[in-house]
Structure formats: structure tokens, C-alpha cells
Amino acid sequence: MTSEIHQNENRVSDRALHFLKVLVERYIREGQPVGSRTLAKDTGLDLSPATVRNVMSDLEDMGLVISPHTSAGRIPTVAGYRLFVDSLLTVRPPSDDDIANLRTRFEGPADAKQLIETASMLLSGITHLAGVVMMPRHERHVFRQIELLPLAGTRVLAILVTSDGEVHNRIIATERQFSPAQLEQTANYLNEIFTGQDLRDVRKRLVEDLKHTHQNMDQLMTRAILLAHEVVESAEQKDDCFIAGQTNLMGFGELASLERLRQLFDAFNEKREILHILDRCIAADGVQIFIGEESGYALLDDCSVVTQTYRVDDQVVGVLGVIGPTRMDYQRVIPIVDVTARLLAAALRQ
């Protein structure tokens, strides 16, 4: 996607880029297709209607704008938004009132959970989008020991203990019944391989091994990988996020169909895919922006996600951001997300 954007940028004239910037900004404000006459007026350029139409046609040929339905106006495509965000955006710093509001809400004694809830509500309240904040992850959880105990039928109780003493229990439904001796052998095998390793590294290894399950593996290895993956994934799922302001999305026409809202709210309630998106941002540097299908999650094809990591003791422990329509006010949202991440990190350190 990035290489395509640079190619588009190189192909687009300065005048066409100016038109695209003005078109995107107006569409973000009003949510209506922008016609050539309106665009000519907004750009402030003394151009003939034919010239304006030709520029718009060029932008459309490059996949940066489209004409929805039979409308005479144009709206940005994902590629158009991406070019706008990467090259044409003028970021608007938060107002003094916004910053003062944020600072005040983070003051006073609070535990991590309260601070995370506060941050999600603040992001939602200031941006009028859905605010999402991942609970802090202390990624240095180390695999200490796993035990596997038989339950009734084909169920197995898996108990994972990490180096900080945290215990993760998971009841796993297996395809067949295992004897206590088989489960003990499996647990011993896993403990020999993974004890002392970072839990995230363990999960990566298991995910990779799962791709090759049943291929060149004996029964013990296959059984161990399948069972361990279940319990380690369960431990990872203890990571949570707080989402506030989902109902703000009802105010945007492109998201306001009952079926689309139901699907979005289901995704917010279930959280798994949202957490997967946030997880992709953990290792990233700076503000990350997923526009439309860039998130890889079909339900968010009409949405954008803007995120920033937050740090404690110079270690990234979480991600926060907002979810809204692709026509969100990026120039205002991006700095709000960035400032909130910094203030949350400062509050957690205290």
C-alpha cells in the first residue's frame, strides 16, 4: 500500500494534490459528495469548470476518489485518505481546554484499571468517536510451569503458572480421552521446552508449530502443542481493553444502518479482533493509522483506527486509540490520541 501511495504522489500534480486535500477536508466536515463547482470555489483557484472536471477525472483514474452511485460529486477512496494522511495533513494541536481537561481527569490517586477507563472515556468524549485503551501488559511474564489434569469425559484442566506467581486456568475440550500418565508426560515435555521463556515468545513458537502440526511430529509433540496453545492463548486473552463511546458512531450516516451497528457493537463487546488490531501496534513506533480495509478486519472496512502506544519505565505496555468512520477529523484526532497516551503513561508511572 505504501509504495502505491508514493507512486500516486509522484504522479499527481501539485494542483491535483491541492484539490484532493480540499475535497477530503470538506467531505470530512460534511459527509456529502463534493461536486466540481463546490471544489472550484473552495480551492480559491481561478479555473474553468472544464479544468476542474479534468483534474477530478485524473484523481478518479488514479483511484484516489470515486463517484458514489449516480452522484455528480466525489468522495475519497481508502487510497485517497491514505495519501491525504501521509502527505497532505496539517495536524491541529489540541486546544488548551482539551489539554487542561485531560490533565485534570488524570490527577488524583487511581489504580491502573481506573486510569484505563478514564482514558477511554476521555478519548471518546473529546473526539466524539469510540475510545479504546488496552490494559497494561507486562510482557515479561515468563513460563514457569504447566500442569494438565484429566476431568470428566474428554475435558482437561490446564494450569499455567508464570514467574510472577500468576495462575491461568483453562478447561480444554479435547478430541479424545487422555490418561493421567499421558497428560503428565505431555506437561513434562512442555515444561522441559518452555520453562524460563517469555510467554510471548512461547506463544509465537506455538503458533508457528501449529502450522506444521501432524507433519513430521510424533503424537506427544502434536498433543503438547495443541494443549499448550489453548492455555497460552487463554493467558493472552486475559489482556483486556476498555471501549467507551460506541454510540457516538450512530451519528455517522455511513455507519448508521441497524445491521452495521449491530455487527460493530458485537465486535466491541467480543473484543477479540479489536485486541488483535491493538496487538499489531505494540511493536510499532509512533501513531499508527489503519484506514478502511487496512485493518484486515472486514467489519471495520468503513472505519479508521488511530492508535498510539504508551510506556511505563521506558517499556511499551499498551496501546490506546479511537475507532470511527474513515472520514474522521484526522488533524484533530491524531494529536489527541498522542497527548492522551503521554498523560496516561505519566499517570501510570505515579
DRENFITOR-568874 format. One record per residue: residue number from 1; residue in three letters; x, y, z of N, C-alpha, C in turn. Coordinates in steps of 0.05 Angstrom, whole numbers, plus 5000, padded with zeros to 4 digits. Layout:
! DRENFITOR-568874
    k    r   nc1   nc2   nc3  cac1  cac2  cac3   cc1   cc2   cc3
  NUM  ALA     X     Y     Z     X     Y     Z     X     Y     Z
...
! end
This chain:
! DRENFITOR-568874
    k    r   nc1   nc2   nc3  cac1  cac2  cac3   cc1   cc2   cc3
    1  MET  5017  4976  5000  5000  5000  5000  5017  5025  5000
    2  THR  5039  5025  5016  5056  5049  5018  5069  5055  4992
    3  SER  5079  5035  4977  5092  5040  4952  5072  5051  4932
    4  GLU  5047  5041  4933  5027  5052  4914  5021  5081  4920
    5  ILE  5021  5088  4946  5016  5116  4954  5038  5134  4943
    6  HIS  5063  5125  4946  5086  5142  4936  5084  5144  4906
    7  GLN  5076  5123  4892  5073  5125  4863  5052  5145  4856
    8  ASN  5029  5144  4870  5008  5163  4865  5017  5191  4870
    9  GLU  5031  5195  4892  5041  5222  4899  5059  5233  4878
   10  ASN  5076  5216  4866  5094  5224  4846  5079  5231  4820
   11  ARG  5056  5218  4815  5041  5222  4790  5023  5246  4792
   12  VAL  5015  5254  4817  4995  5275  4819  5008  5302  4819
   13  SER  4997  5320  4804  5008  5347  4803  5002  5362  4829
   14  ASP  5017  5383  4834  5012  5399  4858  4983  5410  4859
   15  ARG  4973  5417  4836  4946  5428  4835  4926  5406  4842
   16  ALA  4930  5382  4831  4912  5360  4837  4914  5352  4867
   17  LEU  4938  5353  4878  4941  5347  4907  4926  5367  4924
   18  HIS  4927  5393  4915  4912  5414  4929  4882  5408  4928
   19  PHE  4873  5400  4904  4844  5393  4901  4837  5369  4919
   20  LEU  4854  5349  4920  4848  5326  4937  4847  5334  4966
   21  LYS  4865  5350  4975  4865  5360  5003  4839  5374  5010
   22  VAL  4832  5392  4992  4807  5408  4997  4783  5390  4997
   23  LEU  4782  5371  4978  4759  5352  4976  4757  5335  5002
   24  VAL  4779  5324  5010  4778  5307  5034  4770  5323  5059
   25  GLU  4781  5347  5062  4773  5363  5085  4744  5370  5085
   26  ARG  4733  5376  5062  4704  5383  5060  4687  5358  5066
   27  TYR  4695  5336  5054  4680  5311  5058  4680  5303  5088
   28  ILE  4703  5307  5101  4705  5301  5130  4685  5318  5145
   29  ARG  4684  5344  5138  4666  5362  5152  4637  5356  5148
   30  GLU  4629  5350  5123  4601  5349  5116  4590  5321  5110
   31  GLY  4607  5303  5102  4598  5276  5096  4582  5273  5071
   32  GLN  4584  5293  5053  4569  5292  5028  4589  5293  5004
   33  PRO  4582  5279  4982  4600  5281  4958  4605  5310  4950
   34  VAL  4629  5315  4941  4637  5342  4935  4637  5345  4904
   35  GLY  4621  5365  4895  4619  5370  4867  4641  5388  4856
   36  SER  4644  5389  4830  4666  5406  4818  4662  5435  4823
   37  ARG  4637  5444  4823  4631  5473  4827  4640  5481  4856
   38  THR  4632  5464  4875  4639  5470  4903  4669  5469  4907
   39  LEU  4681  5450  4894  4710  5447  4897  4725  5471  4885
   40  ALA  4716  5480  4862  4729  5503  4850  4728  5527  4868
   41  LYS  4705  5530  4881  4702  5553  4899  4719  5550  4924
   42  ASP  4720  5526  4935  4736  5521  4960  4766  5523  4955
   43  THR  4775  5516  4932  4804  5517  4927  4814  5545  4924
   44  GLY  4796  5563  4917  4805  5591  4913  4820  5596  4888
   45  LEU  4820  5577  4870  4835  5580  4845  4816  5589  4822
   46  ASP  4826  5605  4805  4810  5616  4783  4813  5597  4759
   47  LEU  4796  5576  4760  4798  5555  4739  4771  5551  4726
   48  SER  4771  5543  4702  4746  5539  4688  4733  5513  4698
   49  PRO  4707  5510  4696  4694  5485  4704  4705  5461  4690
   50  ALA  4713  5464  4665  4724  5442  4649  4751  5433  4661
   51  THR  4767  5452  4669  4793  5446  4681  4789  5431  4707
   52  VAL  4770  5440  4723  4765  5426  4749  4756  5398  4744
   53  ARG  4738  5394  4724  4728  5367  4718  4751  5349  4709
   54  ASN  4769  5360  4693  4792  5344  4684  4810  5335  4707
   55  VAL  4815  5353  4726  4831  5346  4749  4818  5325  4765
   56  MET  4791  5328  4769  4776  5307  4784  4777  5280  4770
   57  SER  4775  5281  4744  4776  5257  4728  4803  5243  4731
   58  ASP  4825  5259  4732  4851  5248  4736  4853  5234  4763
   59  LEU  4843  5248  4784  4844  5236  4811  4828  5210  4812
   60  GLU  4806  5210  4797  4789  5185  4797  4804  5163  4782
   61  ASP  4817  5169  4760  4832  5149  4745  4854  5137  4762
   62  MET  4865  5152  4781  4887  5142  4798  4876  5128  4823
   63  GLY  4849  5126  4825  4838  5112  4847  4837  5127  4873
   64  LEU  4840  5153  4872  4841  5169  4897  4813  5180  4904
   65  VAL  4795  5182  4885  4767  5190  4891  4748  5173  4874
   66  ILE  4724  5171  4883  4703  5157  4867  4678  5173  4867
   67  SER  4660  5167  4848  4633  5178  4848  4614  5158  4858
   68  PRO  4603  5162  4882  4584  5142  4893  4558  5142  4879
   69  HIS  4548  5119  4871  4522  5116  4858  4521  5134  4833
   70  THR  4500  5150  4832  4497  5168  4808  4503  5197  4816
   71  SER  4515  5201  4839  4521  5228  4848  4542  5241  4829
   72  ALA  4538  5267  4825  4557  5282  4809  4583  5289  4825
   73  GLY  4581  5286  4851  4604  5293  4868  4622  5269  4872
   74  ARG  4645  5274  4885  4664  5253  4890  4669  5251  4920
   75  ILE  4678  5227  4929  4687  5223  4956  4714  5209  4955
   76  PRO  4730  5211  4977  4756  5198  4976  4754  5168  4978
   77  THR  4773  5154  4966  4776  5125  4970  4796  5121  4993
   78  VAL  4800  5096  5000  4820  5090  5021  4847  5100  5012
   79  ALA  4854  5097  4987  4880  5107  4977  4881  5137  4978
   80  GLY  4858  5150  4973  4857  5179  4975  4861  5189  5003
   81  TYR  4848  5176  5022  4852  5183  5050  4881  5178  5059
   82  ARG  4892  5155  5049  4920  5149  5057  4939  5170  5047
   83  LEU  4936  5178  5022  4954  5199  5011  4950  5225  5027
   84  PHE  4925  5231  5034  4919  5255  5049  4932  5254  5077
   85  VAL  4929  5232  5091  4940  5229  5118  4971  5230  5118
   86  ASP  4983  5216  5098  5012  5213  5098  5026  5238  5088
   87  SER  5013  5253  5070  5028  5275  5056  5015  5302  5057
   88  LEU  4989  5304  5062  4975  5329  5059  4963  5340  5085
   89  LEU  4964  5324  5106  4950  5331  5131  4965  5352  5146
   90  THR  4950  5372  5155  4961  5392  5173  4949  5386  5201
   91  VAL  4966  5376  5219  4957  5368  5245  4950  5393  5262
   92  ARG  4927  5392  5275  4918  5414  5291  4923  5407  5321
   93  PRO  4941  5421  5335  4946  5414  5363  4921  5417  5380
   94  PRO  4919  5401  5401  4896  5403  5419  4894  5431  5430
   95  SER  4869  5439  5435  4865  5465  5448  4875  5464  5477
   96  ASP  4879  5488  5488  4887  5489  5516  4866  5477  5534
   97  ASP  4840  5481  5526  4818  5470  5542  4819  5439  5541
   98  ASP  4825  5428  5518  4826  5399  5516  4849  5388  5533
   99  ILE  4872  5400  5532  4895  5391  5547  4890  5393  5577
  100  ALA  4878  5416  5585  4872  5421  5613  4852  5400  5623
  101  ASN  4832  5394  5607  4812  5374  5614  4825  5346  5618
  102  LEU  4843  5339  5599  4856  5314  5601  4874  5312  5626
  103  ARG  4889  5333  5631  4907  5333  5655  4891  5330  5681
  104  THR  4869  5345  5682  4853  5345  5707  4842  5317  5713
  105  ARG  4832  5304  5692  4820  5278  5696  4839  5256  5704
  106  PHE  4865  5260  5698  4885  5241  5705  4897  5246  5733
  107  GLU  4889  5268  5745  4901  5275  5771  4887  5259  5793
  108  GLY  4901  5257  5816  4890  5243  5839  4897  5213  5839
  109  PRO  4894  5200  5862  4900  5172  5864  4881  5154  5848
  110  ALA  4892  5135  5835  4875  5116  5819  4892  5092  5812
  111  ASP  4878  5068  5810  4893  5045  5802  4893  5043  5772
  112  ALA  4908  5023  5761  4911  5022  5732  4885  5019  5718
  113  LYS  4867  5003  5729  4841  4999  5716  4825  5025  5714
  114  GLN  4825  5040  5736  4811  5066  5735  4823  5085  5715
  115  LEU  4849  5085  5713  4863  5103  5694  4856  5095  5665
  116  ILE  4855  5069  5660  4849  5059  5633  4820  5067  5626
  117  GLU  4802  5063  5644  4774  5071  5639  4772  5100  5634
  118  THR  4786  5116  5650  4786  5145  5647  4796  5153  5619
  119  ALA  4818  5140  5611  4830  5147  5585  4811  5140  5562
  120  SER  4797  5118  5563  4779  5110  5542  4755  5130  5541
  121  MET  4745  5138  5564  4723  5157  5564  4731  5185  5555
  122  LEU  4756  5193  5562  4766  5219  5552  4769  5219  5522
  123  LEU  4781  5198  5511  4784  5196  5482  4757  5198  5468
  124  SER  4738  5184  5479  4711  5184  5467  4698  5211  5470
  125  GLY  4700  5223  5494  4687  5249  5498  4698  5272  5482
  126  ILE  4724  5272  5478  4737  5295  5464  4735  5291  5434
  127  THR  4738  5267  5424  4737  5262  5395  4709  5256  5384
  128  HIS  4691  5249  5402  4664  5241  5394  4664  5215  5376
  129  LEU  4684  5198  5382  4687  5173  5369  4687  5151  5391
  130  ALA  4693  5127  5384  4696  5105  5404  4725  5105  5413
  131  GLY  4729  5108  5440  4755  5107  5451  4762  5079  5461
  132  VAL  4786  5070  5455  4793  5043  5463  4821  5044  5475
  133  VAL  4824  5031  5498  4850  5030  5512  4856  5002  5522
  134  MET  4878  4992  5515  4887  4965  5524  4897  4967  5553
  135  MET  4890  4947  5569  4901  4946  5596  4932  4942  5594
  136  PRO  4947  4953  5613  4976  4950  5611  4984  4920  5610
  137  ARG  5002  4914  5592  5014  4887  5591  5042  4889  5602
  138  HIS  5047  4872  5620  5075  4870  5630  5086  4845  5617
  139  GLU  5098  4849  5593  5104  4827  5575  5126  4808  5585
  140  ARG  5138  4815  5608  5159  4797  5617  5148  4774  5633
  141  HIS  5123  4767  5629  5112  4743  5641  5129  4720  5630
  142  VAL  5139  4703  5648  5156  4681  5639  5142  4654  5646
  143  PHE  5143  4636  5627  5131  4610  5631  5147  4595  5653
  144  ARG  5132  4588  5674  5145  4574  5697  5138  4544  5698
  145  GLN  5112  4538  5695  5104  4510  5697  5076  4507  5686
  146  ILE  5071  4484  5675  5044  4477  5666  5037  4449  5677
  147  GLU  5012  4447  5686  5002  4421  5695  4977  4415  5679
  148  LEU  4973  4389  5673  4949  4380  5658  4936  4358  5674
  149  LEU  4910  4362  5680  4896  4343  5697  4871  4334  5682
  150  PRO  4865  4308  5683  4841  4298  5669  4815  4305  5684
  151  LEU  4794  4312  5670  4768  4317  5681  4749  4296  5669
  152  ALA  4723  4299  5674  4704  4280  5663  4704  4281  5633
  153  GLY  4699  4257  5621  4698  4256  5592  4724  4262  5579
  154  THR  4723  4280  5559  4748  4287  5544  4759  4314  5552
  155  ARG  4750  4324  5575  4760  4351  5583  4785  4349  5599
  156  VAL  4802  4369  5596  4827  4371  5610  4829  4398  5624
  157  LEU  4838  4398  5649  4844  4423  5663  4873  4430  5659
  158  ALA  4879  4453  5647  4906  4462  5643  4912  4485  5662
  159  ILE  4934  4483  5677  4941  4503  5696  4969  4514  5689
  160  LEU  4970  4539  5681  4995  4552  5674  5003  4571  5695
  161  VAL  5028  4568  5705  5038  4586  5726  5061  4602  5713
  162  THR  5061  4629  5717  5082  4646  5707  5101  4654  5729
  163  SER  5123  4666  5722  5144  4671  5742  5136  4691  5763
  164  ASP  5116  4708  5758  5106  4727  5778  5085  4715  5796
  165  GLY  5081  4688  5793  5061  4675  5810  5033  4675  5800
  166  GLU  5028  4687  5777  5001  4688  5767  4993  4661  5755
  167  VAL  4968  4653  5761  4959  4626  5753  4937  4630  5732
  168  HIS  4939  4616  5710  4919  4616  5689  4907  4588  5686
  169  ASN  4881  4586  5690  4867  4560  5688  4851  4560  5662
  170  ARG  4850  4537  5649  4834  4534  5625  4824  4506  5623
  171  ILE  4798  4502  5620  4786  4476  5615  4785  4472  5585
  172  ILE  4798  4451  5575  4801  4446  5546  4785  4421  5539
  173  ALA  4768  4424  5518  4754  4401  5507  4771  4388  5486
  174  THR  4780  4364  5490  4798  4350  5471  4782  4331  5454
  175  GLU  4795  4321  5433  4781  4303  5415  4777  4275  5426
  176  ARG  4794  4268  5445  4792  4241  5457  4801  4242  5486
  177  GLN  4797  4221  5500  4804  4220  5528  4833  4213  5532
  178  PHE  4846  4227  5551  4874  4222  5557  4877  4212  5586
  179  SER  4895  4194  5590  4900  4183  5617  4917  4203  5633
  180  PRO  4916  4201  5659  4934  4219  5676  4963  4216  5668
  181  ALA  4972  4192  5661  5000  4188  5654  5007  4202  5628
  182  GLN  4989  4201  5608  4993  4215  5583  4995  4245  5587
  183  LEU  4977  4256  5604  4977  4285  5609  5002  4293  5624
  184  GLU  5011  4276  5643  5035  4283  5658  5059  4283  5639
  185  GLN  5060  4263  5621  5082  4262  5602  5082  4287  5584
  186  THR  5058  4295  5576  5056  4319  5559  5065  4344  5574
  187  ALA  5056  4347  5599  5064  4370  5615  5095  4371  5619
  188  ASN  5106  4348  5625  5135  4346  5629  5150  4355  5604
  189  TYR  5140  4347  5581  5152  4354  5555  5151  4385  5551
  190  LEU  5128  4397  5557  5125  4426  5554  5142  4441  5574
  191  ASN  5143  4432  5599  5160  4445  5619  5189  4444  5611
  192  GLU  5198  4422  5600  5226  4419  5592  5233  4439  5570
  193  ILE  5214  4443  5552  5219  4461  5528  5216  4491  5536
  194  PHE  5196  4498  5551  5188  4526  5553  5194  4539  5580
  195  THR  5201  4525  5601  5206  4537  5627  5228  4558  5624
  196  GLY  5223  4582  5634  5242  4604  5634  5240  4622  5609
  197  GLN  5222  4615  5591  5219  4631  5566  5196  4652  5570
  198  ASP  5200  4675  5556  5179  4695  5557  5153  4684  5545
  199  LEU  5131  4691  5557  5105  4679  5549  5098  4687  5520
  200  ARG  5106  4711  5512  5100  4720  5484  5117  4703  5465
  201  ASP  5142  4697  5472  5158  4680  5454  5147  4652  5453
  202  VAL  5136  4642  5475  5124  4616  5476  5100  4615  5457
  203  ARG  5084  4636  5458  5060  4637  5441  5068  4637  5411
  204  LYS  5088  4653  5404  5097  4654  5377  5107  4627  5367
  205  ARG  5122  4614  5384  5133  4587  5377  5110  4568  5373
  206  LEU  5089  4569  5390  5067  4550  5388  5051  4556  5363
  207  VAL  5047  4581  5357  5032  4588  5332  5046  4578  5308
  208  GLU  5073  4581  5308  5089  4571  5285  5087  4541  5284
  209  ASP  5090  4527  5307  5089  4498  5307  5061  4488  5298
  210  LEU  5040  4503  5305  5013  4494  5298  5010  4492  5267
  211  LYS  5025  4509  5253  5023  4508  5224  5033  4482  5213
  212  HIS  5050  4469  5229  5062  4444  5219  5053  4420  5235
  213  THR  5031  4423  5251  5020  4401  5266  5013  4378  5248
  214  HIS  5018  4354  5257  5012  4329  5243  5032  4325  5220
  215  GLN  5051  4343  5216  5071  4339  5195  5098  4336  5209
  216  ASN  5109  4312  5206  5135  4306  5217  5136  4309  5247
  217  MET  5113  4304  5261  5113  4305  5290  5101  4279  5301
  218  ASP  5112  4271  5324  5101  4247  5337  5076  4255  5353
  219  GLN  5062  4236  5364  5037  4241  5378  5041  4259  5402
  220  LEU  5063  4255  5417  5068  4271  5441  5071  4300  5434
  221  MET  5087  4306  5413  5092  4334  5405  5066  4347  5396
  222  THR  5051  4333  5380  5025  4344  5370  5006  4350  5393
  223  ARG  5003  4330  5411  4985  4334  5434  4994  4357  5451
  224  ALA  5020  4359  5456  5031  4380  5473  5027  4408  5461
  225  ILE  5031  4410  5435  5028  4436  5422  4999  4445  5422
  226  LEU  4981  4427  5417  4953  4434  5416  4943  4443  5444
  227  LEU  4950  4428  5464  4941  4434  5491  4954  4460  5501
  228  ALA  4980  4463  5497  4994  4487  5506  4984  4512  5492
  229  HIS  4978  4509  5466  4968  4533  5452  4942  4542  5464
  230  GLU  4924  4524  5472  4899  4531  5484  4903  4547  5509
  231  VAL  4920  4538  5527  4923  4551  5553  4939  4577  5551
  232  VAL  4959  4578  5533  4975  4602  5530  4957  4624  5517
  233  GLU  4941  4616  5497  4923  4635  5485  4903  4645  5506
  234  SER  4894  4628  5524  4876  4636  5545  4890  4657  5563
  235  ALA  4915  4652  5569  4930  4672  5585  4932  4698  5571
  236  GLU  4937  4697  5545  4939  4722  5529  4912  4737  5529
  237  GLN  4890  4721  5529  4864  4734  5528  4856  4747  5553
  238  LYS  4872  4743  5575  4867  4758  5599  4873  4788  5595
  239  ASP  4889  4793  5574  4892  4821  5566  4864  4831  5559
  240  ASP  4858  4855  5566  4832  4866  5561  4835  4894  5551
  241  CYS  4813  4905  5542  4813  4933  5534  4786  4945  5542
  242  PHE  4786  4971  5546  4762  4985  5553  4754  5001  5528
  243  ILE  4729  5000  5522  4718  5015  5499  4696  5032  5508
  244  ALA  4697  5058  5502  4677  5077  5510  4667  5092  5486
  245  GLY  4642  5100  5486  4631  5118  5465  4623  5104  5440
  246  GLN  4617  5078  5441  4608  5064  5417  4584  5077  5404
  247  THR  4566  5088  5421  4542  5100  5410  4548  5126  5394
  248  ASN  4572  5137  5397  4579  5160  5381  4578  5154  5351
  249  LEU  4584  5129  5344  4585  5121  5316  4557  5121  5303
  250  MET  4536  5122  5320  4509  5123  5308  4504  5150  5295
  251  GLY  4520  5170  5301  4516  5196  5289  4528  5199  5261
  252  PHE  4541  5178  5251  4553  5180  5224  4536  5163  5205
  253  GLY  4526  5176  5184  4507  5164  5166  4518  5138  5153
  254  GLU  4544  5138  5147  4555  5114  5133  4557  5090  5151
  255  LEU  4554  5094  5177  4555  5071  5196  4528  5066  5209
  256  ALA  4508  5081  5202  4483  5082  5218  4462  5061  5211
  257  SER  4467  5043  5192  4448  5022  5187  4446  5004  5211
  258  LEU  4423  4994  5218  4419  4978  5241  4437  4953  5240
  259  GLU  4439  4940  5217  4455  4916  5215  4485  4922  5219
  260  ARG  4494  4944  5207  4523  4951  5211  4529  4958  5240
  261  LEU  4511  4973  5253  4515  4980  5281  4515  4955  5298
  262  ARG  4496  4936  5292  4495  4912  5308  4521  4896  5306
  263  GLN  4532  4894  5282  4556  4880  5278  4580  4894  5292
  264  LEU  4581  4920  5290  4602  4935  5304  4600  4932  5334
  265  PHE  4576  4934  5345  4573  4932  5374  4580  4904  5383
  266  ASP  4573  4884  5367  4581  4857  5374  4611  4854  5375
  267  ALA  4625  4866  5356  4654  4865  5355  4666  4879  5379
  268  PHE  4654  4902  5387  4664  4916  5410  4660  4900  5436
  269  ASN  4637  4886  5437  4631  4870  5461  4650  4846  5463
  270  GLU  4655  4833  5440  4671  4809  5440  4701  4816  5443
  271  LYS  4710  4838  5431  4736  4850  5435  4760  4835  5422
  272  ARG  4757  4810  5415  4780  4794  5406  4793  4807  5382
  273  GLU  4778  4814  5361  4790  4826  5337  4801  4854  5343
  274  ILE  4788  4869  5360  4798  4895  5368  4825  4892  5381
  275  LEU  4827  4873  5400  4852  4867  5413  4874  4859  5393
  276  HIS  4866  4843  5373  4886  4835  5353  4897  4859  5338
  277  ILE  4880  4878  5332  4890  4902  5318  4908  4918  5336
  278  LEU  4901  4921  5362  4918  4936  5381  4944  4921  5384
  279  ASP  4943  4895  5385  4967  4879  5389  4987  4883  5366
  280  ARG  4977  4888  5342  4995  4894  5319  5010  4920  5323
  281  CYS  5000  4937  5340  5011  4964  5343  5032  4965  5366
  282  ILE  5033  4943  5382  5051  4943  5405  5080  4949  5397
  283  ALA  5088  4936  5376  5117  4938  5368  5121  4962  5349
  284  ALA  5100  4977  5342  5103  4999  5323  5112  5024  5338
  285  ASP  5124  5042  5323  5135  5067  5334  5117  5090  5325
  286  GLY  5107  5105  5344  5091  5129  5338  5062  5122  5332
  287  VAL  5047  5142  5323  5019  5139  5317  5015  5121  5293
  288  GLN  4997  5101  5296  4991  5083  5274  4962  5088  5265
  289  ILE  4958  5088  5239  4931  5094  5228  4924  5072  5208
  290  PHE  4902  5058  5213  4891  5038  5195  4866  5050  5183
  291  ILE  4865  5052  5156  4843  5065  5142  4827  5043  5127
  292  GLY  4802  5040  5133  4785  5021  5119  4796  4993  5121
  293  GLU  4799  4980  5098  4807  4951  5098  4836  4947  5107
  294  GLU  4851  4968  5112  4878  4965  5121  4879  4950  5148
  295  SER  4858  4951  5163  4858  4938  5189  4857  4908  5186
  296  GLY  4849  4898  5163  4847  4869  5158  4823  4857  5171
  297  TYR  4805  4873  5181  4781  4864  5195  4757  4874  5180
  298  ALA  4742  4857  5166  4721  4865  5147  4700  4884  5160
  299  LEU  4694  4880  5186  4674  4897  5198  4682  4926  5201
  300  LEU  4708  4930  5199  4719  4958  5201  4726  4969  5174
  301  ASP  4716  4958  5152  4722  4968  5125  4713  4997  5121
  302  ASP  4693  5006  5136  4684  5033  5133  4694  5051  5156
  303  CYS  4713  5040  5171  4723  5055  5194  4753  5059  5192
  304  SER  4763  5077  5209  4791  5081  5212  4798  5077  5242
  305  VAL  4823  5068  5247  4832  5064  5274  4858  5080  5277
  306  VAL  4859  5097  5297  4883  5113  5302  4893  5105  5329
  307  THR  4918  5096  5331  4929  5086  5356  4956  5098  5363
  308  GLN  4963  5096  5388  4989  5104  5398  4996  5086  5422
  309  THR  5021  5078  5424  5029  5062  5447  5033  5080  5471
  310  TYR  5033  5068  5495  5040  5083  5519  5061  5066  5535
  311  ARG  5078  5080  5549  5101  5068  5561  5102  5072  5591
  312  VAL  5113  5052  5605  5119  5054  5634  5148  5045  5637
  313  ASP  5165  5061  5650  5193  5054  5654  5206  5048  5627
  314  ASP  5200  5065  5608  5211  5063  5581  5205  5037  5567
  315  GLN  5184  5023  5576  5176  4998  5562  5147  5001  5553
  316  VAL  5142  4994  5528  5115  4995  5518  5098  4974  5532
  317  VAL  5077  4983  5544  5059  4964  5559  5031  4963  5548
  318  GLY  5024  4981  5530  4997  4981  5520  4993  5000  5496
  319  VAL  4969  4999  5486  4961  5016  5463  4934  5028  5469
  320  LEU  4930  5053  5460  4904  5066  5461  4898  5079  5435
  321  GLY  4873  5086  5431  4866  5099  5406  4836  5103  5403
  322  VAL  4828  5109  5379  4800  5114  5373  4792  5098  5348
  323  ILE  4766  5092  5347  4755  5079  5323  4732  5096  5314
  324  GLY  4731  5103  5289  4710  5119  5278  4708  5115  5248
  325  PRO  4691  5131  5235  4688  5129  5206  4714  5137  5192
  326  THR  4717  5129  5167  4741  5136  5152  4743  5167  5148
  327  ARG  4720  5180  5150  4721  5210  5147  4724  5224  5174
  328  MET  4737  5211  5193  4742  5224  5219  4760  5248  5215
  329  ASP  4760  5266  5234  4776  5291  5233  4805  5284  5241
  330  TYR  4821  5273  5223  4847  5263  5229  4865  5285  5241
  331  GLN  4863  5310  5231  4881  5330  5240  4877  5337  5270
  332  ARG  4853  5332  5280  4848  5337  5308  4851  5311  5325
  333  VAL  4843  5289  5313  4843  5263  5328  4872  5254  5334
  334  ILE  4889  5256  5314  4917  5245  5317  4931  5258  5342
  335  PRO  4932  5284  5344  4946  5296  5368  4932  5290  5394
  336  ILE  4905  5287  5394  4891  5280  5418  4899  5252  5428
  337  VAL  4900  5233  5409  4909  5206  5416  4937  5206  5427
  338  ASP  4955  5222  5414  4983  5223  5422  4986  5235  5450
  339  VAL  4972  5257  5456  4974  5270  5482  4962  5252  5504
  340  THR  4940  5239  5498  4927  5221  5518  4946  5198  5525
  341  ALA  4960  5188  5505  4979  5166  5511  5001  5176  5530
  342  ARG  5011  5200  5526  5032  5210  5543  5022  5215  5571
  343  LEU  4998  5226  5574  4987  5232  5600  4980  5206  5615
  344  LEU  4969  5186  5601  4964  5161  5614  4989  5148  5624
  345  ALA  5010  5149  5608  5036  5137  5616  5046  5151  5641
  346  ALA  5044  5178  5642  5054  5193  5665  5038  5185  5690
  347  ALA  5011  5182  5687  4994  5175  5709  5000  5147  5720
  348  LEU  5006  5128  5701  5012  5101  5710  5039  5100  5724
  349  ARG  5058  5116  5716  5084  5117  5730  5081  5127  5759
  350  GLN  5062  5144  5763  5058  5155  5790  5044  5135  5809
! end
